[in-house]
Amino acid sequence: MPTTASLTEADILEKVVANLSSDEARSLLNVRYDQQTLKEIRQLLRKNNRGSITSQERLALEKYLRVGQFLDLLHAKSKESQLQK
């Protein structure tokens, strides 16, 4: 087990998904942004790329991206959990 100083979000998620059934782990793979939210994220990304994003929009984009990274990690850990069973 990692020390407190070296503990990562991936380590924590591993603990969360470790005891899930295969069906539960598989159902986590369906947790995603809906189409409207994806459209909003793409609009923010385009504004960011053009350099016309406001500070408020940039904060929102950063939050969406962090949650997206969390979902990616959750999906990876769920897949890994399924393979280990």
N, C-alpha and C positions, 0 to 999 in steps of 0.2 A: 504494500500500500504506500502511495506517495506521502511524503511529509506535507504538513500544512502549507509550507512555503512553495512546494512544487505541485500542489494539487491544481489540476486544470478542470475546465468545464467538461472536457471529454471524460475525465475520470469520474466526475459526478454523474454524468449521463450514463456511463457504463453501469454504475450502481443502480440507477433508476430502471434501466431496461434489463438488467441481468436476470431478474426473476419473472419476467413477463412470459406468458405462454406464446407459442408461435403465432396464434391468431391475434393476440394483443400486439405483438411486435409488428406483424403484418399490417394491422389497422393503423399504426402510427405512420406508415409510409403514405397514407392517404391524407395526412395533415399537410395542407398547402394553402397558399394564398388563393383567394378566389379571382376570377377573371377581371372584375372591376378594380381590385387592388393592384393586380399586375399591370393594368392599363395606367393607373396612377403612378406606379413606380417607373414605368417606361417613360412617361411624360417628364417626371423629375430627372431621370437620367439624361434625357435629351436636353433639358434646360441646363443641366450641369455641364454637359459636353459643349454646349454653345456659350457657356459662361454667363447665362442670364438668370441663374438660379438665385433666389433671395436667401437670406440667412435662415429664415424660418423653414423654407423649403429644403435647404441643405440639412438642417437638423432632422426633419422628417425623413429624408432620404437615408441618412445615416442610421436612423432607428429601423427603417424597413430592412436595410442591408444587414444590420446586426441580428434581427429576428430571422432573416433568411439564412444567415450563417448558422444560427442555432438549429433551425429546421434541417439544414444539411447535415449537421452533426448528429442530430436525433435520428435521421434516416439512416445514416451510416452505422450508428450504434445498434439500431434495430435490425439492420441487415446482418451485422456481425453476430448479434445475439441469436438470430435464426440459424446461422451457419454452425454455431457452436452446439446446437441442440440436436 
